[in-house]
Amino acid sequence: MKVKALIAVLFIGIILFWAVEDMPAFGDPDAPATQYTGQLYVDAVLPDIGIDNIVTAILASYRGFDTLGEVVVIFTAGISVALLLRRGGRL
């Protein structure tokens, strides 16, 4: 059983190292992800949202649901830990 797991890990590791070669360098201004996204936000923020501060507009409007989801997950984890600790000590 351990041999199958080792083969699977080695196979996935080789694929990951092979895929890394196709990634752009860190901070590369010519990377495909940075070619149009930044200028798209700069051009669309004021007409779409009406907020002059681009960072605030992106975090509050474009990424609002994502941020809300992260807060809900962290809140749920905190409540779960508090309930587990309470259950172990007082009952």
N, C-alpha and C positions, 0 to 999 in steps of 0.2 A: 504494500500500500504506500509506503514512503517513497518508493522508487517512482511510482506514478506521479506523486506530488512533486518530486524533484524534477522530473521531466517536464511537467506542466509549468513550473516556475522558470526553468531554464528557457523553455520555448517562448513564454510571454516576455521574459527579460530580453531575449534576442530580438523579438519584434519591437520592443520599446526602444532599444538602442538603435535599431535600424530606422525607426520613425523619427528619432531625434535629429538625424542628419538632415531632414527636410525642413526643420523648423528654422525660422529666421533668428538672427543673433539678438540677444537681449538689448532692447533699446534701439533697434534698427529703425530709422525713420522711413525706410523704404519697405517696411513689412506690409503685407497686404491688409492687416487689421488697422493700420494707421493711415492708410492712403486716403480714405474718404470719411471715416467716422468723426474725427475731430472737426473738420470743416462742416460736416452735416449738422452737428450740434450747434456750432457757432451761427450758422445761417438760419436754423429752424427754431432756436429757443425763444427769441423775442416774438415772432409771429404766433407760435404755437401756445406759449404759456404766458407771455407778457411780463416776465421777470428779467430785470437787467443783469442780475448776477447768474452767470452760466452754471457755476458749481451748484448753487442752491437749486436752480431749476432742474438740473439733472438728478440730484439726490432726492428732491421732494416730489417731482412729477414723473420723470421717466423711470426712476428706480424705486418709486414709493412702495409698490406692492412687494418688491423683493426685500426691501428694508423691513417692511411690516412683517413679512414671513419670517425673517431672521429673528426679530424681536419676539414673535410668538413662540418660536422653537426654544429660544433661550429661557423665556418665562415658563414654558411648560417643563423644561428640564429642571429649573430651579424649584418649582412647586413639587415636582416628583421627588427630588432629593429631600426637600423639607418633610414631605409626608413619610418617606421611608425612614428618615432619622427619627421622626416623632413616633412612628409605629414601634420601633425597636426599644425605645426607652420608657415610655409611659404606660403602655398596655401591660 
